[in-house]
Structures are given as structure tokens and as C-alpha cells.
Amino acid sequence: MATEDSVVTGLSGRYARALYELADESKQLDTVADDLRSLSAALTESEELRRLVKSPILSRDEQGKAMAAIMDAMKAGDLTRRTVALLAQQRRLFGIEDIISDYLRLLAAHRGETTAEVTSARALKDDELTRLQATLKEIVGRDVAVETRVDPGLLGGLVVRIGSRMLDSSIRTKLQRLELAMKGAG
């Protein structure tokens, strides 16, 4: 697990590592990963949920009750529920997205995969995600676990980050480059 230890750092890394170890001990690595992916998708889709987890105004109890209801609606497993409840009690829900990302990185490292963070203007369809994984595997030379995020501000295209390498083919970036080129030409 030496290589897995260097994959995550900081506060989110500590929570993610603790959750990973508990999930590994109880043979729930994939169950927890599925729960976390669902929670991540809900965070992407819901402005209210993002406000809830980042709100310094809501009390621990209010955040905890709201998140418990969300975990019930998602039919999340016990380990995920307890972790989210702990985060609410410790006033650490603001870091949930980083914790999810770090957990998935640990899982990918455990499986010998490379993690690619892919940001798109809209949610990718299953067949698009499959093709993207195959293309990235060809480029990297090993299996690639893809973490997706949606940023409508990209307008179109993708931003792919694998480790320190980044490929930005978003329309927003292309428009920014064109604008800079036009300013230089004028």
C-alpha cells in the first residue's frame, strides 16, 4: 500500500484513507465506491445539495439530518451513511467532494489503474465514457479509472487531467485562445 499512501494527502486524504481501510476490511470497496459516485453525481446536479454541504450557517444537526435523508433516498450502505454522518458531526461536509475523489483515487491505485479526471460540458453517456476509457488506456498503456465532472461553462469538449498532464479541448479555452490571438493581431 506504499504507492496508495502517496496518492492522497491532506484532510480529505485522511478521511478517504480511513473510509478506504474500513471498506477494505469489510469487503465493501465497490459498494462504497458506488455510493460515493452517486453522491458525487447528486452534488453535480443539485445546487441546493452543494449549498447544504458548504453552508457554515446550518448546524451540525441540521446538516446531519438532511444528509441522513439524502443517504436514505440514495439507499446508501451503512458504512457510507456513517461516514457522511461523521463528516456532518465534525463540520467537514465542505470537503466531501475531495474525499470522494481521494477515495476513488485510492481504489484505482489499489487496482493498478491510473485515474483521469474528466470535465465535460454535459454528463457523458455510457458509450461515450467507454470509448473515452479505451482511448485513454491506449494512450497511457494501462487501465484508466475515469472520474467525471460537469461544468456547463465549458460549452463543449473535454478537459482531461491524468496526474500532472492536462489536455484541454474545451470550446471555452479555444475561444479564449482566439480572443487572445485577435487582440495580438489588432
BANU-166115 format. One line per 8 residues: their letters; for each residue x, y, z of N, C-alpha, C. Coordinates in nm, 3 decimals. Layout:
N
A = X Y Z X Y Z X Y Z; ...
# end
This chain:
186
MATEDSVV = 0.082 -0.119 0.000 0.000 0.000 0.000 0.086 0.126 0.000; 0.214 0.114 -0.015 0.303 0.230 -0.014 0.269 0.328 -0.126; 0.240 0.276 -0.244 0.205 0.365 -0.354 0.068 0.429 -0.330; -0.023 0.358 -0.266 -0.154 0.414 -0.237 -0.144 0.528 -0.138; -0.051 0.521 -0.043 -0.037 0.625 0.057 0.000 0.759 -0.005; 0.078 0.758 -0.112 0.121 0.882 -0.173 0.017 0.940 -0.270; -0.092 0.867 -0.293 -0.193 0.910 -0.387 -0.279 1.023 -0.331; -0.302 1.025 -0.200 -0.387 1.126 -0.138 -0.315 1.191 -0.021
TGLSGRYA = -0.346 1.317 0.000 -0.283 1.391 0.110 -0.386 1.483 0.176; -0.344 1.546 0.282 -0.428 1.646 0.348 -0.545 1.588 0.424; -0.634 1.677 0.465 -0.751 1.639 0.544 -0.840 1.542 0.467; -0.869 1.574 0.341 -0.956 1.485 0.263 -0.890 1.348 0.246; -0.759 1.347 0.230 -0.687 1.221 0.216 -0.697 1.134 0.340; -0.692 1.196 0.457 -0.702 1.119 0.582 -0.840 1.055 0.596; -0.945 1.133 0.567 -1.080 1.076 0.574 -1.099 0.967 0.468; -1.053 0.994 0.348 -1.066 0.896 0.239 -0.992 0.768 0.272
RALYELAD = -0.871 0.780 0.326 -0.792 0.662 0.360 -0.860 0.581 0.470; -0.915 0.649 0.570 -0.985 0.578 0.678 -1.107 0.504 0.623; -1.184 0.570 0.537 -1.300 0.506 0.477 -1.257 0.388 0.390; -1.150 0.407 0.314 -1.100 0.301 0.227 -1.060 0.178 0.311; -0.989 0.201 0.419 -0.944 0.090 0.503 -1.062 0.016 0.566; -1.163 0.091 0.611 -1.282 0.027 0.667 -1.357 -0.052 0.560; -1.368 0.005 0.441 -1.437 -0.063 0.331 -1.361 -0.188 0.290; -1.229 -0.179 0.289 -1.146 -0.294 0.253 -1.163 -0.406 0.355
ESKQLDTV = -1.158 -0.371 0.483 -1.174 -0.472 0.590 -1.309 -0.542 0.582; -1.414 -0.465 0.547 -1.548 -0.523 0.544 -1.590 -0.569 0.403; -1.491 -0.574 0.311 -1.515 -0.622 0.175 -1.627 -0.542 0.105; -1.623 -0.408 0.122 -1.725 -0.321 0.063 -1.665 -0.212 -0.025; -1.546 -0.236 -0.080 -1.479 -0.134 -0.160 -1.568 -0.084 -0.274; -1.627 -0.175 -0.349 -1.709 -0.136 -0.464 -1.843 -0.076 -0.421; -1.902 -0.128 -0.315 -2.029 -0.075 -0.265 -2.012 0.070 -0.224; -1.906 0.098 -0.148 -1.879 0.235 -0.104 -1.848 0.323 -0.225
ADDLRSLS = -1.770 0.272 -0.319 -1.738 0.349 -0.439 -1.865 0.386 -0.516; -1.958 0.292 -0.529 -2.084 0.319 -0.598 -2.165 0.426 -0.524; -2.170 0.413 -0.391 -2.240 0.514 -0.311 -2.178 0.652 -0.331; -2.046 0.657 -0.329 -1.977 0.785 -0.343 -1.994 0.843 -0.483; -1.995 0.759 -0.583 -2.019 0.809 -0.720 -2.160 0.867 -0.731; -2.257 0.800 -0.669 -2.395 0.851 -0.671 -2.404 0.984 -0.598; -2.336 0.994 -0.486 -2.336 1.120 -0.410 -2.268 1.230 -0.491; -2.160 1.196 -0.558 -2.090 1.293 -0.641 -2.181 1.343 -0.754
AALTESEE = -2.255 1.251 -0.816 -2.347 1.289 -0.923 -2.457 1.381 -0.868; -2.506 1.349 -0.749 -2.609 1.433 -0.687 -2.554 1.573 -0.657; -2.430 1.580 -0.612 -2.368 1.709 -0.586 -2.352 1.790 -0.714; -2.320 1.722 -0.822 -2.305 1.788 -0.952 -2.439 1.843 -1.000; -2.544 1.766 -0.980 -2.676 1.802 -1.033 -2.752 1.901 -0.947; -2.724 1.907 -0.817 -2.808 1.986 -0.726 -2.732 2.102 -0.660; -2.773 2.221 -0.697 -2.717 2.341 -0.635 -2.752 2.345 -0.486; -2.873 2.300 -0.450 -2.916 2.300 -0.310 -2.828 2.208 -0.225
LRRLVKSP = -2.795 2.092 -0.282 -2.710 1.997 -0.209 -2.570 2.055 -0.190; -2.517 2.120 -0.294 -2.385 2.184 -0.280 -2.388 2.292 -0.172; -2.497 2.368 -0.169 -2.510 2.472 -0.064 -2.518 2.408 0.074; -2.592 2.299 0.084 -2.607 2.229 0.212 -2.471 2.185 0.267; -2.389 2.122 0.184 -2.262 2.069 0.235 -2.160 2.179 0.263; -2.175 2.294 0.199 -2.078 2.402 0.218 -2.124 2.509 0.317; -2.248 2.500 0.364 -2.306 2.604 0.447 -2.244 2.612 0.586; -2.188 2.728 0.622 -2.138 2.746 0.757 -2.251 2.786 0.853
ILSRDEQG = -2.369 2.817 0.796 -2.481 2.866 0.877 -2.558 2.752 0.941; -2.577 2.644 0.866 -2.653 2.530 0.918 -2.577 2.462 1.031; -2.651 2.418 1.130 -2.588 2.349 1.244 -2.545 2.209 1.204; -2.463 2.147 1.288 -2.421 2.009 1.265 -2.543 1.917 1.255; -2.638 1.939 1.347 -2.757 1.855 1.348 -2.840 1.872 1.222; -2.858 1.997 1.177 -2.935 2.022 1.055 -2.869 1.957 0.934; -2.738 1.974 0.923 -2.667 1.911 0.811 -2.675 1.759 0.822; -2.658 1.708 0.943 -2.662 1.563 0.964 -2.797 1.504 0.929
KAMAAIMD = -2.906 1.568 0.970 -3.040 1.518 0.939 -3.067 1.524 0.790; -3.029 1.634 0.727 -3.051 1.648 0.583 -2.971 1.541 0.507; -2.846 1.522 0.545 -2.764 1.422 0.476 -2.814 1.280 0.503; -2.866 1.255 0.622 -2.922 1.122 0.653 -3.041 1.095 0.561; -3.124 1.195 0.538 -3.239 1.179 0.448 -3.192 1.153 0.305; -3.088 1.222 0.265 -3.033 1.202 0.130 -2.973 1.061 0.117; -2.902 1.017 0.219 -2.844 0.882 0.216 -2.955 0.777 0.211; -3.066 0.801 0.283 -3.180 0.709 0.277 -3.237 0.704 0.136
AMKAGDLT = -3.257 0.822 0.076 -3.313 0.828 -0.059 -3.222 0.759 -0.160; -3.091 0.768 -0.138 -2.995 0.704 -0.229 -2.978 0.555 -0.200; -3.036 0.510 -0.089 -3.018 0.372 -0.044 -2.871 0.337 -0.026; -2.797 0.431 0.034 -2.654 0.413 0.057 -2.631 0.308 0.165; -2.517 0.243 0.155 -2.479 0.143 0.254 -2.446 0.205 0.388; -2.443 0.120 0.491 -2.422 0.165 0.628 -2.288 0.238 0.646; -2.184 0.186 0.586 -2.052 0.247 0.602 -2.050 0.389 0.543; -2.110 0.405 0.427 -2.118 0.538 0.366 -2.202 0.631 0.451
RRTVALLA = -2.315 0.582 0.501 -2.403 0.664 0.587 -2.329 0.712 0.712; -2.259 0.619 0.776 -2.187 0.656 0.898 -2.077 0.756 0.870; -2.009 0.741 0.756 -1.902 0.834 0.720 -1.958 0.973 0.696; -2.067 0.982 0.621 -2.129 1.112 0.593 -2.180 1.174 0.724; -2.236 1.092 0.812 -2.283 1.143 0.942 -2.165 1.198 1.023; -2.054 1.127 1.021 -1.934 1.173 1.091 -1.885 1.305 1.034; -1.883 1.315 0.902 -1.841 1.441 0.838 -1.931 1.557 0.880; -2.061 1.531 0.887 -2.154 1.636 0.931 -2.127 1.673 1.076
QQRRLFGI = -2.108 1.572 1.161 -2.084 1.598 1.304 -1.953 1.673 1.327; -1.853 1.644 1.245 -1.722 1.709 1.260 -1.711 1.839 1.181; -1.823 1.883 1.118 -1.825 2.005 1.035 -1.725 1.994 0.920; -1.721 1.878 0.855 -1.627 1.854 0.745 -1.699 1.823 0.613; -1.830 1.843 0.608 -1.902 1.814 0.484 -1.852 1.898 0.368; -1.798 2.015 0.396 -1.748 2.101 0.289 -1.642 2.030 0.205; -1.577 1.930 0.260 -1.472 1.858 0.189 -1.516 1.728 0.124; -1.646 1.703 0.120 -1.696 1.574 0.073 -1.654 1.544 -0.071
EDIISDYL = -1.652 1.644 -0.158 -1.614 1.618 -0.298 -1.468 1.573 -0.308; -1.380 1.636 -0.230 -1.239 1.596 -0.230 -1.221 1.458 -0.167; -1.299 1.428 -0.065 -1.292 1.296 -0.001 -1.335 1.188 -0.099; -1.443 1.214 -0.173 -1.490 1.118 -0.274 -1.381 1.096 -0.378; -1.326 1.203 -0.428 -1.220 1.195 -0.529 -1.100 1.118 -0.477; -1.058 1.145 -0.353 -0.944 1.076 -0.294 -0.972 0.927 -0.273; -1.094 0.893 -0.229 -1.130 0.752 -0.212 -1.119 0.679 -0.346; -1.175 0.739 -0.450 -1.172 0.675 -0.582 -1.029 0.663 -0.634
RLLAAHRG = -0.942 0.759 -0.600 -0.801 0.750 -0.638 -0.733 0.633 -0.566; -0.763 0.618 -0.438 -0.707 0.506 -0.361 -0.752 0.372 -0.421; -0.878 0.364 -0.456 -0.931 0.241 -0.515 -0.864 0.213 -0.649; -0.847 0.316 -0.730 -0.780 0.299 -0.860 -0.635 0.253 -0.841; -0.564 0.313 -0.745 -0.425 0.274 -0.719 -0.418 0.129 -0.673; -0.512 0.089 -0.589 -0.519 -0.049 -0.540 -0.536 -0.147 -0.657; -0.610 -0.107 -0.758 -0.637 -0.193 -0.872 -0.533 -0.179 -0.983; -0.434 -0.094 -0.961 -0.332 -0.074 -1.063 -0.379 0.012 -1.178
ETTAEVTS = -0.480 0.093 -1.154 -0.533 0.181 -1.258 -0.476 0.321 -1.241; -0.480 0.397 -1.346 -0.449 0.538 -1.342 -0.583 0.611 -1.338; -0.589 0.721 -1.265 -0.713 0.797 -1.258 -0.706 0.917 -1.351; -0.811 0.933 -1.429 -0.825 1.051 -1.515 -0.945 1.132 -1.466; -0.923 1.260 -1.444 -1.032 1.349 -1.407 -1.080 1.415 -1.536; -1.204 1.388 -1.572 -1.260 1.438 -1.697 -1.373 1.535 -1.666; -1.360 1.657 -1.717 -1.464 1.757 -1.702 -1.525 1.781 -1.838; -1.658 1.776 -1.843 -1.728 1.796 -1.970 -1.841 1.896 -1.951
ARALKDDE = -1.891 1.949 -2.061 -1.999 2.048 -2.055 -2.132 1.985 -2.016; -2.145 1.856 -2.040 -2.266 1.781 -2.003 -2.223 1.643 -1.957; -2.313 1.574 -1.890 -2.282 1.439 -1.844 -2.256 1.349 -1.964; -2.153 1.267 -1.956 -2.118 1.175 -2.065 -2.210 1.054 -2.061; -2.250 1.008 -2.179 -2.331 0.886 -2.189 -2.240 0.767 -2.167; -2.300 0.652 -2.135 -2.221 0.532 -2.107 -2.129 0.493 -2.222; -2.181 0.500 -2.346 -2.098 0.460 -2.460 -1.983 0.560 -2.481; -2.007 0.687 -2.456 -1.900 0.788 -2.468 -1.793 0.764 -2.363
LTRLQATL = -1.836 0.731 -2.242 -1.742 0.704 -2.133 -1.659 0.580 -2.163; -1.721 0.477 -2.219 -1.650 0.354 -2.255 -1.544 0.382 -2.362; -1.581 0.460 -2.464 -1.486 0.496 -2.570 -1.372 0.580 -2.515; -1.405 0.673 -2.427 -1.302 0.758 -2.366 -1.204 0.674 -2.284; -1.257 0.579 -2.204 -1.170 0.492 -2.126 -1.078 0.411 -2.215; -1.130 0.359 -2.324 -1.049 0.279 -2.417 -0.940 0.366 -2.480; -0.973 0.487 -2.519 -0.875 0.578 -2.579 -0.767 0.613 -2.478; -0.808 0.644 -2.355 -0.710 0.680 -2.252 -0.622 0.561 -2.217
KEIVGRDV = -0.678 0.441 -2.215 -0.599 0.321 -2.188 -0.492 0.303 -2.295; -0.529 0.329 -2.421 -0.435 0.319 -2.532 -0.322 0.421 -2.516; -0.354 0.541 -2.475 -0.255 0.647 -2.459 -0.162 0.621 -2.340; -0.223 0.583 -2.227 -0.148 0.566 -2.103 -0.079 0.430 -2.094; -0.138 0.329 -2.157 -0.079 0.196 -2.154 -0.121 0.112 -2.035; -0.225 0.153 -1.966 -0.280 0.075 -1.855 -0.425 0.114 -1.834; -0.495 0.039 -1.750 -0.635 0.071 -1.725 -0.648 0.210 -1.664; -0.755 0.278 -1.700 -0.778 0.414 -1.652 -0.916 0.421 -1.586
AVETRVDP = -0.919 0.463 -1.461 -1.045 0.490 -1.392 -1.079 0.636 -1.420; -1.199 0.660 -1.468 -1.238 0.795 -1.506 -1.334 0.854 -1.402; -1.297 0.969 -1.349 -1.384 1.047 -1.260 -1.439 1.160 -1.344; -1.570 1.171 -1.351 -1.629 1.274 -1.435 -1.688 1.387 -1.352; -1.681 1.505 -1.411 -1.744 1.624 -1.353 -1.810 1.698 -1.468; -1.912 1.774 -1.436 -1.980 1.854 -1.537 -1.959 2.001 -1.506; -1.919 2.076 -1.609 -1.904 2.222 -1.599 -1.965 2.282 -1.725; -2.092 2.325 -1.717 -2.159 2.380 -1.835 -2.085 2.500 -1.895
GLLGGLVV = -2.001 2.565 -1.818 -1.923 2.678 -1.866 -1.823 2.642 -1.973; -1.794 2.513 -1.991 -1.701 2.470 -2.095 -1.761 2.485 -2.234; -1.894 2.490 -2.241 -1.969 2.499 -2.366 -1.967 2.370 -2.446; -1.855 2.302 -2.455 -1.841 2.177 -2.528 -1.699 2.126 -2.513; -1.672 2.005 -2.559 -1.538 1.949 -2.547 -1.511 1.892 -2.410; -1.384 1.860 -2.386 -1.344 1.796 -2.261 -1.217 1.859 -2.205; -1.202 1.848 -2.074 -1.075 1.876 -2.009 -1.039 1.746 -1.938; -0.924 1.687 -1.975 -0.881 1.560 -1.917 -0.751 1.583 -1.843
RIGSRMLD = -0.747 1.543 -1.716 -0.626 1.555 -1.635 -0.588 1.417 -1.584; -0.467 1.376 -1.619 -0.411 1.249 -1.569 -0.280 1.286 -1.500; -0.281 1.276 -1.369 -0.162 1.319 -1.293 -0.135 1.465 -1.318; -0.016 1.498 -1.362 0.020 1.637 -1.387 -0.005 1.677 -1.532; -0.048 1.581 -1.615 -0.075 1.611 -1.756 -0.220 1.653 -1.776; -0.240 1.755 -1.862 -0.375 1.802 -1.887 -0.395 1.826 -2.036; -0.507 1.780 -2.087 -0.548 1.804 -2.224 -0.678 1.884 -2.217; -0.678 2.005 -2.271 -0.795 2.091 -2.267 -0.844 2.114 -2.409
SSIRTKLQ = -0.951 2.046 -2.447 -1.008 2.064 -2.581 -1.145 2.130 -2.570; -1.166 2.208 -2.462 -1.295 2.271 -2.441 -1.313 2.390 -2.535; -1.436 2.414 -2.570 -1.467 2.528 -2.657 -1.433 2.659 -2.587; -1.457 2.664 -2.456 -1.426 2.786 -2.380 -1.278 2.823 -2.396; -1.189 2.726 -2.382 -1.045 2.753 -2.394 -1.010 2.792 -2.538; -1.070 2.725 -2.634 -1.043 2.761 -2.774 -1.087 2.903 -2.804; -1.203 2.943 -2.748 -1.249 3.081 -2.767 -1.156 3.181 -2.699; -1.106 3.145 -2.580 -1.012 3.233 -2.509 -0.883 3.250 -2.590
RLELAMKG = -0.834 3.142 -2.650 -0.712 3.150 -2.732 -0.735 3.236 -2.856; -0.853 3.221 -2.917 -0.887 3.301 -3.033 -0.896 3.448 -2.997; -0.956 3.477 -2.883 -0.968 3.615 -2.837 -0.830 3.676 -2.815; -0.741 3.601 -2.751 -0.604 3.650 -2.729 -0.531 3.672 -2.861; -0.548 3.581 -2.955 -0.483 3.594 -3.085 -0.535 3.717 -3.160; -0.664 3.742 -3.147 -0.723 3.858 -3.216 -0.676 3.989 -3.153; -0.660 3.989 -3.021 -0.608 4.109 -2.953 -0.465 4.138 -2.996; -0.388 4.031 -3.013 -0.248 4.046 -3.055 -0.236 4.092 -3.200
AG = -0.333 4.053 -3.283 -0.329 4.088 -3.425 -0.378 4.231 -3.451; -0.455 4.286 -3.356 -0.516 4.418 -3.376 -0.421 4.525 -3.345
# end
